[in-house]
Amino acid sequence: MIVFEMALLITAGVVTVVTIAAMGRPLAEAYAEKLKARYKELESDVEANLKSRLGALEEEVSDLKRQVTQIQETSEFTTKLLESQRLRLTEIEEKQEQ
């Protein structure tokens, strides 16, 4: 009798597992598709947001490049001006010494 009960329990367990697998797989796939669709919608929003932020960063980098170029030009001009003033002072000092 124990063998019969064990066989019945094992059979019931196998049937239960097969049923859960047969019903669970389509449910899991449907849920996965639902999640994919939801995140795909979010992805487009996130992607648009990231693109706009990237555009703003590129614009700021361009502005910074222009500012650095202007600072470099100003620095070069100042250096040339100081060098010319130094040369003039040197010439004036040489004339005074003579």
ABEGO torsion letter per residue (X at the ends): XAAAAAAAAAAAAAAAAAAAAAAAAAAAAAAAAAAAAAAAAAAAAAAAAAAAAAAAAAAAAAAAAAAAAAAAAAAAAAAAAAAAAAAAAAAAAAAAAX
